[in-house]
Amino acid sequence: MSEEKIDPLEKTQEIFDFLQGKIPEGYFIKRKAQPKLSADQAWTVIWYLGNQYRQVPDFIERCDLCGELYNSHSEGACLDYGKVPYHFCEQCRDGDEFVRKMRRNPDKRTREDYFSK
Ligand SMILES: [Zn+2]
């Protein structure tokens, strides 16, 4: 597979799984050398790499509610104010938590736009 044909979400998901010990086909890594992070730890590594080195795309986000990864360019939402949750995948965007947080959105325009739909 050529690098540019890989969907960034799939690629990030693969790293996310890899860091939790799911080794992709075609790789042999000694058991002792295999990473075995928790989902939270794995996500911290990816988040750090994305922010510091841009070796992984920074628009792949992890939902603060369900923990799934998603492509923030094409789905989900970010409510970057107040306390967590900030990131909502497409599915959790339909949930109560999103509506609750959106009610407290300091950006009145965005809030009115959302609730007028
Ligand atoms: Zn979610």
Residues whose N, C-alpha, C, O or C-beta is under 5 A from the ligand:
A	BS01	ZN	C63 L65 C66 G67 C89 C92
